[in-house]
Amino acid sequence: MTDDAVSQYLNDIKKDGIIIYDPTSVSKVRAKKTQLLYSVPAQQIAREELHNPLTANVIIFMAFAALTGLLDKEAAINGVKDFVPAKAIDLNIQAFNVGYDYAMKLKTSS
């Protein structure tokens, strides 16, 4: 997501919705008082912890799954296994766990 995308879509989010963004690519987001706002630095985590920027999508996907509760953890991990190349499964499972754990820490601290 970019600042332009935030400007374009922010008003489409329900008044009690959840906003998850990466501060690496979005400079500011203003949520309504009834909305939950979570900052997940997926790109930074991907580079610094996993040493692979391509894992940022899996990190943010798992943050979404953990923070919204819309996707069961097992279903999400199976989705990762089904859609990434075999040689990249281990790295993506690491990204899965990092994203999930980061989001759960956010969820318990809010």
Rosetta constraint file for C-alpha pairs under 8 A:
AtomPair CA 1 CA 5 HARMONIC 5.93 0.50
AtomPair CA 1 CA 6 HARMONIC 7.07 0.50
AtomPair CA 1 CA 21 HARMONIC 7.17 0.50
AtomPair CA 1 CA 22 HARMONIC 7.43 0.50
AtomPair CA 1 CA 25 HARMONIC 6.71 0.50
AtomPair CA 1 CA 26 HARMONIC 6.82 0.50
AtomPair CA 2 CA 6 HARMONIC 6.30 0.50
AtomPair CA 2 CA 25 HARMONIC 5.60 0.50
AtomPair CA 2 CA 26 HARMONIC 5.22 0.50
AtomPair CA 3 CA 7 HARMONIC 6.24 0.50
AtomPair CA 3 CA 25 HARMONIC 7.32 0.50
AtomPair CA 3 CA 26 HARMONIC 5.10 0.50
AtomPair CA 3 CA 27 HARMONIC 6.59 0.50
AtomPair CA 3 CA 28 HARMONIC 7.51 0.50
AtomPair CA 4 CA 8 HARMONIC 6.18 0.50
AtomPair CA 5 CA 9 HARMONIC 5.97 0.50
AtomPair CA 5 CA 10 HARMONIC 7.92 0.50
AtomPair CA 6 CA 10 HARMONIC 5.26 0.50
AtomPair CA 6 CA 26 HARMONIC 7.79 0.50
AtomPair CA 6 CA 29 HARMONIC 7.20 0.50
AtomPair CA 7 CA 11 HARMONIC 7.97 0.50
AtomPair CA 9 CA 13 HARMONIC 7.20 0.50
AtomPair CA 13 CA 17 HARMONIC 5.89 0.50
AtomPair CA 13 CA 18 HARMONIC 7.79 0.50
AtomPair CA 13 CA 19 HARMONIC 7.92 0.50
AtomPair CA 14 CA 35 HARMONIC 7.89 0.50
AtomPair CA 15 CA 32 HARMONIC 6.94 0.50
AtomPair CA 15 CA 34 HARMONIC 6.01 0.50
AtomPair CA 15 CA 35 HARMONIC 6.01 0.50
AtomPair CA 16 CA 34 HARMONIC 5.11 0.50
AtomPair CA 16 CA 35 HARMONIC 4.72 0.50
AtomPair CA 16 CA 36 HARMONIC 7.38 0.50
AtomPair CA 17 CA 34 HARMONIC 7.66 0.50
AtomPair CA 17 CA 35 HARMONIC 5.07 0.50
AtomPair CA 17 CA 36 HARMONIC 6.47 0.50
AtomPair CA 18 CA 35 HARMONIC 5.73 0.50
AtomPair CA 18 CA 36 HARMONIC 4.72 0.50
AtomPair CA 18 CA 37 HARMONIC 6.03 0.50
AtomPair CA 18 CA 38 HARMONIC 7.74 0.50
AtomPair CA 18 CA 68 HARMONIC 7.38 0.50
AtomPair CA 19 CA 31 HARMONIC 7.62 0.50
AtomPair CA 19 CA 35 HARMONIC 7.27 0.50
AtomPair CA 19 CA 36 HARMONIC 6.08 0.50
AtomPair CA 19 CA 37 HARMONIC 4.81 0.50
AtomPair CA 19 CA 38 HARMONIC 6.13 0.50
AtomPair CA 20 CA 37 HARMONIC 6.12 0.50
AtomPair CA 20 CA 38 HARMONIC 4.82 0.50
AtomPair CA 20 CA 39 HARMONIC 5.97 0.50
AtomPair CA 20 CA 40 HARMONIC 6.84 0.50
AtomPair CA 20 CA 64 HARMONIC 7.08 0.50
AtomPair CA 21 CA 26 HARMONIC 7.02 0.50
AtomPair CA 21 CA 38 HARMONIC 6.49 0.50
AtomPair CA 21 CA 39 HARMONIC 5.23 0.50
AtomPair CA 21 CA 40 HARMONIC 5.93 0.50
AtomPair CA 21 CA 41 HARMONIC 7.76 0.50
AtomPair CA 22 CA 26 HARMONIC 6.08 0.50
AtomPair CA 22 CA 39 HARMONIC 5.78 0.50
AtomPair CA 22 CA 40 HARMONIC 5.01 0.50
AtomPair CA 22 CA 41 HARMONIC 4.80 0.50
AtomPair CA 22 CA 42 HARMONIC 6.09 0.50
AtomPair CA 22 CA 43 HARMONIC 7.35 0.50
AtomPair CA 23 CA 27 HARMONIC 5.93 0.50
AtomPair CA 23 CA 28 HARMONIC 7.50 0.50
AtomPair CA 23 CA 39 HARMONIC 6.28 0.50
AtomPair CA 23 CA 40 HARMONIC 6.92 0.50
AtomPair CA 23 CA 41 HARMONIC 5.72 0.50
AtomPair CA 24 CA 41 HARMONIC 6.08 0.50
AtomPair CA 24 CA 42 HARMONIC 7.85 0.50
AtomPair CA 24 CA 43 HARMONIC 6.54 0.50
AtomPair CA 24 CA 44 HARMONIC 6.96 0.50
AtomPair CA 31 CA 35 HARMONIC 5.84 0.50
AtomPair CA 31 CA 36 HARMONIC 7.20 0.50
AtomPair CA 31 CA 37 HARMONIC 6.41 0.50
AtomPair CA 38 CA 106 HARMONIC 7.40 0.50
AtomPair CA 40 CA 60 HARMONIC 7.03 0.50
AtomPair CA 40 CA 63 HARMONIC 7.44 0.50
AtomPair CA 40 CA 102 HARMONIC 7.84 0.50
AtomPair CA 40 CA 103 HARMONIC 7.53 0.50
AtomPair CA 41 CA 45 HARMONIC 6.18 0.50
AtomPair CA 42 CA 46 HARMONIC 5.96 0.50
AtomPair CA 42 CA 56 HARMONIC 4.93 0.50
AtomPair CA 42 CA 57 HARMONIC 7.43 0.50
AtomPair CA 42 CA 59 HARMONIC 5.72 0.50
AtomPair CA 42 CA 60 HARMONIC 5.80 0.50
AtomPair CA 42 CA 99 HARMONIC 7.57 0.50
AtomPair CA 43 CA 47 HARMONIC 6.26 0.50
AtomPair CA 43 CA 53 HARMONIC 6.12 0.50
AtomPair CA 43 CA 55 HARMONIC 7.95 0.50
AtomPair CA 43 CA 56 HARMONIC 5.00 0.50
AtomPair CA 44 CA 48 HARMONIC 5.96 0.50
AtomPair CA 44 CA 53 HARMONIC 7.96 0.50
AtomPair CA 45 CA 49 HARMONIC 5.35 0.50
AtomPair CA 45 CA 50 HARMONIC 6.97 0.50
AtomPair CA 45 CA 56 HARMONIC 7.40 0.50
AtomPair CA 46 CA 50 HARMONIC 5.06 0.50
AtomPair CA 46 CA 51 HARMONIC 6.02 0.50
AtomPair CA 46 CA 52 HARMONIC 5.52 0.50
AtomPair CA 46 CA 53 HARMONIC 4.95 0.50
AtomPair CA 46 CA 54 HARMONIC 7.22 0.50
AtomPair CA 46 CA 55 HARMONIC 5.60 0.50
AtomPair CA 46 CA 56 HARMONIC 5.21 0.50
AtomPair CA 46 CA 59 HARMONIC 7.55 0.50
AtomPair CA 46 CA 95 HARMONIC 7.45 0.50
AtomPair CA 47 CA 51 HARMONIC 4.43 0.50
AtomPair CA 47 CA 52 HARMONIC 5.25 0.50
AtomPair CA 47 CA 53 HARMONIC 5.05 0.50
AtomPair CA 50 CA 55 HARMONIC 7.67 0.50
AtomPair CA 50 CA 91 HARMONIC 7.78 0.50
AtomPair CA 50 CA 94 HARMONIC 7.80 0.50
AtomPair CA 50 CA 95 HARMONIC 7.23 0.50
AtomPair CA 55 CA 59 HARMONIC 6.39 0.50
AtomPair CA 55 CA 91 HARMONIC 7.77 0.50
AtomPair CA 55 CA 92 HARMONIC 6.42 0.50
AtomPair CA 55 CA 95 HARMONIC 6.02 0.50
AtomPair CA 56 CA 60 HARMONIC 6.21 0.50
AtomPair CA 56 CA 95 HARMONIC 7.60 0.50
AtomPair CA 57 CA 61 HARMONIC 5.97 0.50
AtomPair CA 58 CA 62 HARMONIC 6.11 0.50
AtomPair CA 58 CA 80 HARMONIC 7.75 0.50
AtomPair CA 58 CA 92 HARMONIC 6.71 0.50
AtomPair CA 58 CA 95 HARMONIC 5.97 0.50
AtomPair CA 58 CA 96 HARMONIC 5.86 0.50
AtomPair CA 58 CA 99 HARMONIC 7.30 0.50
AtomPair CA 59 CA 63 HARMONIC 6.20 0.50
AtomPair CA 59 CA 95 HARMONIC 5.36 0.50
AtomPair CA 59 CA 96 HARMONIC 5.69 0.50
AtomPair CA 59 CA 97 HARMONIC 7.98 0.50
AtomPair CA 59 CA 98 HARMONIC 6.65 0.50
AtomPair CA 59 CA 99 HARMONIC 4.13 0.50
AtomPair CA 59 CA 100 HARMONIC 7.29 0.50
AtomPair CA 60 CA 64 HARMONIC 6.13 0.50
AtomPair CA 60 CA 99 HARMONIC 6.33 0.50
AtomPair CA 61 CA 65 HARMONIC 6.30 0.50
AtomPair CA 61 CA 96 HARMONIC 8.00 0.50
AtomPair CA 61 CA 99 HARMONIC 7.62 0.50
AtomPair CA 62 CA 66 HARMONIC 6.04 0.50
AtomPair CA 62 CA 76 HARMONIC 7.39 0.50
AtomPair CA 62 CA 96 HARMONIC 5.76 0.50
AtomPair CA 62 CA 97 HARMONIC 7.79 0.50
AtomPair CA 62 CA 99 HARMONIC 5.20 0.50
AtomPair CA 62 CA 100 HARMONIC 5.10 0.50
AtomPair CA 62 CA 103 HARMONIC 7.77 0.50
AtomPair CA 63 CA 67 HARMONIC 5.88 0.50
AtomPair CA 63 CA 99 HARMONIC 5.20 0.50
AtomPair CA 63 CA 100 HARMONIC 5.34 0.50
AtomPair CA 63 CA 102 HARMONIC 7.17 0.50
AtomPair CA 63 CA 103 HARMONIC 4.91 0.50
AtomPair CA 63 CA 104 HARMONIC 7.92 0.50
AtomPair CA 64 CA 68 HARMONIC 5.86 0.50
AtomPair CA 64 CA 69 HARMONIC 7.95 0.50
AtomPair CA 64 CA 103 HARMONIC 7.90 0.50
AtomPair CA 65 CA 69 HARMONIC 5.62 0.50
AtomPair CA 65 CA 70 HARMONIC 6.03 0.50
AtomPair CA 65 CA 71 HARMONIC 5.15 0.50
AtomPair CA 65 CA 72 HARMONIC 7.19 0.50
AtomPair CA 65 CA 73 HARMONIC 7.18 0.50
AtomPair CA 65 CA 76 HARMONIC 7.31 0.50
AtomPair CA 65 CA 100 HARMONIC 7.68 0.50
AtomPair CA 66 CA 70 HARMONIC 7.99 0.50
AtomPair CA 66 CA 71 HARMONIC 7.62 0.50
AtomPair CA 66 CA 73 HARMONIC 7.51 0.50
AtomPair CA 66 CA 100 HARMONIC 5.87 0.50
AtomPair CA 66 CA 103 HARMONIC 6.05 0.50
AtomPair CA 66 CA 104 HARMONIC 6.39 0.50
AtomPair CA 67 CA 103 HARMONIC 6.15 0.50
AtomPair CA 67 CA 104 HARMONIC 7.06 0.50
AtomPair CA 67 CA 107 HARMONIC 6.47 0.50
AtomPair CA 71 CA 75 HARMONIC 6.69 0.50
AtomPair CA 71 CA 76 HARMONIC 6.34 0.50
AtomPair CA 72 CA 76 HARMONIC 6.15 0.50
AtomPair CA 73 CA 77 HARMONIC 6.21 0.50
AtomPair CA 74 CA 78 HARMONIC 6.09 0.50
AtomPair CA 75 CA 79 HARMONIC 6.14 0.50
AtomPair CA 76 CA 80 HARMONIC 6.38 0.50
AtomPair CA 77 CA 81 HARMONIC 6.28 0.50
AtomPair CA 77 CA 93 HARMONIC 7.30 0.50
AtomPair CA 77 CA 96 HARMONIC 7.14 0.50
AtomPair CA 78 CA 82 HARMONIC 6.04 0.50
AtomPair CA 79 CA 83 HARMONIC 6.15 0.50
AtomPair CA 80 CA 84 HARMONIC 6.08 0.50
AtomPair CA 80 CA 89 HARMONIC 7.60 0.50
AtomPair CA 80 CA 92 HARMONIC 7.12 0.50
AtomPair CA 80 CA 93 HARMONIC 7.44 0.50
AtomPair CA 81 CA 86 HARMONIC 7.88 0.50
AtomPair CA 81 CA 89 HARMONIC 6.09 0.50
AtomPair CA 81 CA 93 HARMONIC 7.91 0.50
AtomPair CA 84 CA 88 HARMONIC 6.33 0.50
AtomPair CA 84 CA 89 HARMONIC 6.23 0.50
AtomPair CA 84 CA 92 HARMONIC 7.73 0.50
AtomPair CA 85 CA 89 HARMONIC 6.53 0.50
AtomPair CA 88 CA 92 HARMONIC 6.13 0.50
AtomPair CA 89 CA 93 HARMONIC 6.01 0.50
AtomPair CA 90 CA 94 HARMONIC 6.31 0.50
AtomPair CA 91 CA 95 HARMONIC 6.34 0.50
AtomPair CA 92 CA 96 HARMONIC 5.98 0.50
AtomPair CA 93 CA 97 HARMONIC 6.23 0.50
AtomPair CA 94 CA 98 HARMONIC 6.17 0.50
AtomPair CA 95 CA 99 HARMONIC 5.98 0.50
AtomPair CA 96 CA 100 HARMONIC 6.05 0.50
AtomPair CA 97 CA 101 HARMONIC 5.92 0.50
AtomPair CA 98 CA 102 HARMONIC 6.02 0.50
AtomPair CA 99 CA 103 HARMONIC 6.13 0.50
AtomPair CA 100 CA 104 HARMONIC 6.16 0.50
AtomPair CA 101 CA 105 HARMONIC 6.29 0.50
AtomPair CA 102 CA 106 HARMONIC 6.42 0.50
AtomPair CA 103 CA 107 HARMONIC 6.07 0.50
AtomPair CA 104 CA 108 HARMONIC 6.15 0.50
AtomPair CA 105 CA 109 HARMONIC 6.18 0.50
AtomPair CA 106 CA 110 HARMONIC 6.30 0.50
